[in-house]
């Protein structure tokens, strides 16, 4: 301890000394305590967990049931006959609108609070599903099931959770929707879904509690700021390519399995079960991916799972002509196709750091609006060439999208290894960070926990 009440700490490797007064240390601790969110107690934390589960189940879970409804409209219903293009764009719109409305939902969350924002989303989803039960024209269904439902999802899940669906809600509602259509018809099915969604989402909105307070929201204001310059950063561009490619494949898988099952002679019930198994895979794969990400590395795990999904598409989906093989594929593909949403947050933390993660995530979401809108449209148009009976082109398209995603993560991994080396004291001059030096084989093929 020095006479002026300073604490001196010697750093290793002969680096300079760092000093910090005791008063500065106390002030630093006080500032951290004032802005960091205070964790909820163990009992109510489980209540919040249940609330987030309800929100995910009654937003993304109900949205995944559109695959069953679309198959019904396309193959069985005479009420709303239209082109494959218009059916396909509805599912894409419901997801792209979530990404598009995220800035608006974030502002509402900041000014109105989480509870009010989520109640608005609950009402929008109820109106969307209820109005879908009365549609007589396809453009009405596009507005109700596509755009309106997507905005309702955005206002609900963005304040409640930073992750996308766990898959259990999709498993339940894929089966329930098919049973309800067979028993009550598609119109009453929409009304049942509307009432279930309203009750569950309102209850979750009322009981879900937000950690932290105004100080925390003020501290994060700069972190949430949108920065257009991120579009010119190579590491962010690689994340965008990964997201766009895998989301194109993910949406096709999410909405196409019932239609594919019908094209190879399976029953509508088998198609809805296949869609449910895909959502089961999503639910089982998410915690496994998160667990092993800590073991093998976040970027490594993202690359491996994305590549595995491409392998499953080539090896299992293309030759799947029976329900058994299709069911196996659905579970395995479900466990891997949603890897982007399960790992995007930790990967962005590795790439841009915690402080810039939220703002960069907004840039990535914006880049994915158009691809998510037209992903299912592309798949449907590929299969329509053979009267909707040949999905081979769509299957190959999905597989290569995941190949492209895996390659982009591989290059991102190489960039991260190169970036880590250039930050060392013995690194080359900073100017070598700009260019393609990070694509050298010694970075691409190095075994590294990253």
C-alpha positions in Angstrom: 0.0 0.0 0.0 1.5 3.3 -1.1 1.3 6.5 1.0 -1.3 8.1 -1.2 -3.6 5.2 -0.5 -3.2 3.5 -3.9 -3.1 -0.3 -4.6 -0.3 -1.3 -7.0 -0.6 -4.5 -9.0 2.2 -5.8 -11.2 1.1 -7.4 -14.5 2.9 -10.5 -15.9 5.3 -10.5 -18.9 6.9 -7.2 -17.7 4.0 -5.1 -18.7 3.3 -1.7 -17.1 1.9 -1.2 -13.6 -1.8 -0.5 -13.1 -2.9 1.6 -10.2 -6.4 2.2 -8.8 -7.3 4.2 -5.8 -9.5 2.6 -3.2 -12.1 5.4 -3.7 -12.2 4.7 -7.5 -12.7 1.0 -6.8 -15.6 1.7 -4.4 -17.1 4.1 -7.0 -16.7 1.5 -9.7 -18.5 -1.2 -7.6 -21.3 1.3 -6.8 -21.8 2.0 -10.5 -21.9 -1.6 -11.5 -24.4 -2.4 -8.7 -26.7 0.4 -9.9 -27.0 -0.7 -13.5 -26.7 -4.5 -13.3 -30.1 -6.3 -13.1 -30.8 -8.0 -9.8 -31.7 -11.6 -10.3 -35.2 -12.8 -9.4 -35.5 -15.2 -6.5 -35.5 -18.9 -7.3 -39.2 -19.4 -6.8 -40.5 -16.6 -9.0 -37.8 -17.3 -11.6 -39.6 -20.5 -12.4 -42.8 -18.6 -12.8 -41.1 -16.4 -15.4 -39.7 -19.5 -17.1 -43.2 -20.9 -17.4 -44.5 -17.5 -18.8 -41.8 -17.4 -21.5 -42.7 -21.0 -22.4 -46.3 -20.1 -22.7 -45.4 -17.1 -25.0 -43.2 -19.2 -27.2 -45.8 -22.0 -27.4 -48.6 -19.6 -28.3 -46.6 -17.5 -30.8 -44.1 -19.7 -32.7 -45.9 -22.9 -31.8 -49.1 -21.7 -33.3 -47.3 -20.2 -36.2 -45.7 -23.6 -37.0 -49.2 -25.1 -37.3 -49.6 -23.0 -40.5 -47.8 -25.9 -42.3 -50.8 -28.2 -41.4 -53.4 -25.5 -42.4 -51.6 -24.8 -45.7 -51.6 -28.5 -46.5 -55.3 -28.6 -45.8 -56.1 -25.6 -48.0 -53.8 -26.9 -50.8 -55.0 -30.6 -50.9 -58.4 -30.9 -49.3 -60.2 -27.6 -48.9 -62.5 -26.1 -51.6 -63.2 -23.0 -49.6 -60.1 -20.9 -50.4 -58.5 -22.3 -53.6 -55.7 -20.1 -54.9 -52.1 -20.4 -56.2 -49.3 -22.1 -54.4 -47.4 -18.8 -54.4 -50.0 -17.0 -52.2 -50.2 -19.9 -49.8 -46.4 -20.0 -49.5 -45.9 -16.3 -48.9 -48.2 -16.3 -45.8 -45.8 -18.4 -43.8 -42.8 -16.4 -44.8 -44.5 -13.1 -44.0 -45.4 -14.2 -40.5 -41.7 -14.7 -39.7 -40.3 -11.8 -41.7 -42.7 -9.4 -40.0 -41.3 -10.4 -36.6 -37.8 -9.3 -37.8 -39.2 -6.2 -39.4 -41.2 -5.0 -36.4 -38.5 -5.6 -33.9 -37.3 -1.9 -33.8 -40.9 -0.8 -33.1 -41.5 -3.4 -30.5 -38.2 -2.4 -28.8 -39.3 1.2 -28.7 -42.6 0.3 -27.2 -40.9 -1.9 -24.7 -38.7 1.1 -23.7 -41.4 3.7 -23.4 -44.5 1.6 -22.4 -42.9 -1.2 -20.5 -42.8 -4.9 -21.0 -46.3 -5.7 -19.7 -48.1 -3.2 -21.9 -46.1 -4.2 -25.0 -46.9 -7.9 -24.5 -50.6 -7.2 -23.9 -50.7 -5.3 -27.2 -49.1 -8.3 -28.9 -51.7 -10.6 -27.3 -54.5 -8.6 -28.6 -53.0 -8.4 -32.1 -52.6 -12.2 -32.3 -56.1 -12.7 -31.1 -57.5 -10.4 -33.8 -55.3 -12.1 -36.4 -56.5 -15.6 -35.7 -60.1 -14.6 -35.2 -60.2 -12.7 -38.4 -58.5 -15.6 -40.2 -61.6 -17.7 -39.4 -63.9 -15.4 -41.4 -61.8 -14.8 -44.5 -63.3 -15.4 -47.9 -60.4 -14.1 -50.1 -56.8 -15.1 -50.0 -55.6 -11.5 -49.6 -57.5 -11.3 -46.4 -55.6 -14.4 -45.1 -52.3 -12.8 -46.2 -53.1 -9.7 -44.1 -54.5 -11.6 -41.1 -52.3 -14.8 -40.8 -49.3 -13.3 -42.5 -48.7 -9.7 -41.6 -50.9 -9.2 -38.5 -49.9 -12.4 -36.8 -46.2 -11.6 -37.4 -46.5 -8.2 -35.7 -48.3 -9.8 -32.8 -45.5 -12.3 -32.4 -42.9 -9.5 -32.5 -44.6 -7.5 -29.8 -44.9 -10.6 -27.6 -41.7 -12.6 -27.8 -39.2 -9.7 -28.2 -39.9 -8.3 -24.8 -40.3 -11.8 -23.2 -37.3 -13.6 -24.6 -34.2 -13.1 -26.8 -34.4 -16.6 -28.2 -36.7 -18.1 -30.8 -39.1 -21.1 -30.2 -38.1 -24.1 -28.2 -40.3 -26.4 -30.4 -42.6 -27.9 -27.8 -45.4 -25.6 -28.7 -45.0 -26.5 -32.3 -45.1 -30.2 -31.4 -48.4 -29.7 -29.6 -50.2 -27.4 -32.0 -49.2 -29.4 -35.1 -51.1 -32.3 -33.7 -53.9 -30.3 -32.2 -54.5 -28.3 -35.4 -54.9 -31.4 -37.6 -57.3 -33.0 -35.1 -59.4 -29.8 -34.8 -59.6 -29.4 -38.6 -60.9 -33.0 -39.0 -63.4 -32.6 -36.2 -64.6 -28.9 -36.4 -63.3 -27.6 -39.7 -60.6 -25.0 -40.4 -62.7 -22.0 -39.4 -63.5 -23.2 -35.9 -59.9 -24.3 -35.6 -58.8 -20.8 -36.0 -61.3 -19.6 -33.4 -60.0 -22.3 -30.9 -56.4 -21.2 -31.5 -57.4 -17.6 -31.1 -59.0 -18.2 -27.7 -56.1 -20.4 -26.5 -53.5 -17.8 -27.6 -55.4 -15.0 -25.9 -55.7 -16.7 -22.6 -52.2 -18.0 -22.4 -50.5 -14.8 -23.7 -52.5 -12.5 -21.4 -51.7 -14.7 -18.4 -48.0 -14.7 -19.3 -48.0 -11.0 -19.9 -49.5 -10.3 -16.4 -47.2 -12.6 -14.5 -43.9 -12.2 -16.3 -41.5 -9.9 -14.4 -38.6 -8.0 -15.9 -35.2 -7.9 -14.2 -33.5 -4.6 -13.5 -35.0 -1.2 -13.8 -34.8 2.2 -15.4 -31.1 2.4 -14.8 -30.5 -0.8 -16.7 -32.6 0.4 -19.7 -30.7 3.7 -19.8 -27.4 1.9 -19.7 -28.4 -0.3 -22.6 -29.6 2.6 -24.9 -26.3 2.9 -26.7 -25.9 -0.9 -27.0 -29.2 -1.1 -28.9 -28.3 1.6 -31.4 -28.5 0.6 -35.0 -25.2 1.1 -36.8 -25.4 1.0 -40.7 -21.6 0.7 -40.8 -21.9 -2.9 -39.6 -23.0 -3.9 -43.1 -19.4 -3.3 -44.2 -17.6 -5.5 -41.6 -16.5 -8.8 -42.9 -17.3 -10.7 -39.7 -20.9 -9.3 -39.7 -21.3 -10.1 -43.4 -20.4 -13.7 -42.7 -22.9 -13.9 -39.9 -25.5 -12.4 -42.3 -24.8 -15.0 -44.9 -25.0 -17.7 -42.3 -28.4 -16.4 -41.1 -29.9 -15.8 -44.6 -28.8 -19.2 -45.9 -29.9 -21.3 -43.0 -33.1 -19.4 -42.6 -34.0 -20.1 -46.2 -33.6 -23.8 -45.4 -35.2 -23.6 -42.0 -38.5 -22.0 -43.2 -38.8 -24.5 -46.1 -38.4 -27.4 -43.6 -40.8 -25.8 -41.1 -43.7 -25.4 -43.6 -43.1 -28.1 -46.3 -43.1 -31.4 -44.5 -46.9 -31.9 -44.6 -47.0 -31.0 -48.3 -44.1 -33.2 -49.0 -45.7 -36.1 -47.2 -48.9 -35.7 -49.3 -46.8 -35.6 -52.5 -45.3 -39.1 -51.8 -48.7 -40.6 -50.9 -48.8 -40.2 -47.1 -52.0 -39.3 -45.3 -52.6 -35.8 -43.9 -52.3 -37.2 -40.4 -48.9 -38.6 -41.2 -47.9 -35.2 -42.6 -49.0 -33.4 -39.4 -47.1 -36.0 -37.3 -44.0 -35.4 -39.4 -44.3 -31.6 -38.7 -44.7 -32.3 -35.0 -41.6 -34.5 -35.0 -39.7 -31.7 -36.6 -40.7 -29.4 -33.7 -39.9 -32.2 -31.2 -36.4 -32.2 -32.7 -36.2 -28.4 -32.2 -37.2 -28.8 -28.5 -34.6 -31.6 -28.0 -31.8 -30.1 -30.0 -31.8 -26.6 -28.4 -30.5 -27.6 -24.9 -28.0 -30.1 -26.4 -26.6 -27.5 -28.7 -26.3 -25.0 -25.8 -24.6 -27.5 -23.5 -22.0 -28.8 -26.0 -21.3 -25.2 -27.2 -19.4 -24.7 -23.9 -17.5 -27.9 -24.5 -16.4 -27.7 -28.1 -16.7 -23.9 -28.7 -19.6 -21.7 -29.8 -18.6 -21.1 -33.3 -17.3 -24.7 -33.7 -20.7 -26.1 -32.6 -22.6 -23.7 -34.9 -20.5 -24.9 -37.8 -20.9 -28.6 -37.0 -24.7 -28.6 -36.5 -25.3 -26.5 -39.6 -23.2 -29.0 -41.7 -25.0 -31.9 -40.1 -28.4 -30.6 -41.2 -27.1 -30.5 -44.8 -25.9 -34.1 -44.4 -29.4 -35.2 -43.1 -31.1 -33.5 -46.0 -28.9 -35.3 -48.6 -28.9 -38.7 -46.8 -32.4 -39.0 -45.3 -34.8 -36.5 -46.8 -34.2 -37.0 -50.5 -34.6 -40.8 -50.4 -37.5 -40.6 -47.8 -40.5 -42.2 -49.5 -42.0 -43.8 -46.3 -43.2 -42.4 -43.0 -40.5 -44.2 -40.9 -37.6 -42.6 -42.7 -39.4 -39.2 -42.9 -40.0 -39.3 -39.1 -36.3 -40.0 -38.4 -35.3 -37.2 -40.7 -37.8 -34.8 -39.1 -36.4 -35.4 -35.6 -32.7 -35.1 -36.7 -33.3 -32.1 -38.9 -35.3 -30.4 -36.2 -32.4 -30.8 -33.8 -30.0 -29.1 -36.2 -32.0 -26.8 -38.5 -32.7 -24.2 -35.8 -29.0 -23.9 -34.8 -28.8 -20.3 -36.0 -31.4 -19.1 -33.5 -30.0 -21.2 -30.8 -26.4 -20.0 -31.1 -26.6 -16.5 -32.7 -26.4 -14.7 -29.4 -23.2 -16.4 -28.1 -21.6 -16.4 -31.5 -22.2 -12.6 -31.8 -20.7 -12.1 -28.4 -17.6 -14.0 -29.6 -17.4 -11.9 -32.8 -18.4 -8.4 -31.8 -18.4 -8.5 -28.0 -21.2 -8.1 -25.5 -21.5 -4.3 -25.8 -22.2 -4.3 -29.5 -24.2 -7.6 -29.6 -27.7 -6.2 -29.4 -27.1 -3.5 -32.1 -25.4 -6.0 -34.4 -28.2 -8.5 -33.9 -30.7 -5.8 -35.2 -28.6 -5.4 -38.4 -28.6 -9.2 -38.9 -32.4 -9.4 -38.4 -32.9 -6.6 -41.0 -30.8 -8.4 -43.6 -33.1 -11.5 -43.2 -36.5 -9.8 -43.8 -36.6 -10.4 -47.6 -35.2 -14.0 -47.6 -37.6 -15.2 -44.9 -40.5 -13.7 -46.8 -39.8 -15.6 -50.0 -38.2 -18.8 -48.7 -41.3 -21.0 -48.8 -42.3 -19.4 -52.1 -39.1 -20.5 -53.7 -39.6 -24.1 -52.5 -43.2 -24.3 -53.7 -42.3 -22.9 -57.1 -39.5 -25.5 -57.4 -42.0 -28.3 -56.8 -44.9 -26.9 -58.8 -42.9 -27.6 -62.0 -43.9 -31.3 -61.6 -47.5 -30.6 -60.5 -46.4 -30.3 -56.9 -45.4 -34.0 -56.8 -41.6 -33.7 -57.1 -39.8 -32.0 -54.2 -36.3 -33.0 -55.3 -35.3 -29.5 -56.4 -36.6 -28.0 -53.1 -34.8 -30.7 -51.1 -31.5 -30.0 -52.9 -32.0 -26.3 -52.5 -32.5 -26.7 -48.7 -29.4 -29.0 -48.4 -27.2 -26.5 -50.3 -28.5 -23.6 -48.2 -27.2 -25.4 -45.1 -23.9 -26.1 -46.9 -23.6 -22.4 -47.6 -24.3 -21.6 -44.0 -21.7 -24.1 -42.8 -19.1 -22.6 -45.1 -19.8 -19.1 -43.9 -19.4 -20.2 -40.3 -16.2 -22.0 -41.2 -14.8 -18.7 -42.7 -16.1 -16.9 -39.6 -14.2 -19.3 -37.4 -11.0 -18.7 -39.4 -11.5 -14.9 -39.0 -12.0 -15.3 -35.3 -8.8 -17.3 -34.9 -6.9 -14.7 -37.0 -8.4 -11.9 -34.9 -7.4 -13.6 -31.7 -3.8 -13.9 -32.8 -3.5 -10.3 -34.0 -4.6 -9.1 -30.5 -1.6 -10.8 -28.9 1.5 -8.8 -27.9 3.6 -10.5 -30.6 1.0 -10.0 -33.4 1.9 -8.5 -36.8 1.2 -4.9 -37.6 -2.5 -3.8 -37.4 -2.7 -3.2 -41.2 -2.5 -7.0 -41.8 -6.0 -7.2 -40.2 -7.5 -5.8 -43.3 -7.5 -8.1 -46.3 -7.9 -11.9 -46.7 -5.0 -13.0 -44.5 -7.6 -14.7 -42.3 -8.4 -17.1 -45.1 -5.0 -18.7 -44.9 -5.0 -22.5 -44.5 -3.3 -22.3 -41.1 -6.4 -20.5 -39.8 -9.0 -22.5 -41.8 -7.8 -25.9 -40.6 -6.4 -25.1 -37.2 -7.9 -27.0 -34.2 -9.1 -24.3 -31.9 -11.7 -23.9 -29.2 -13.7 -20.9 -30.5 
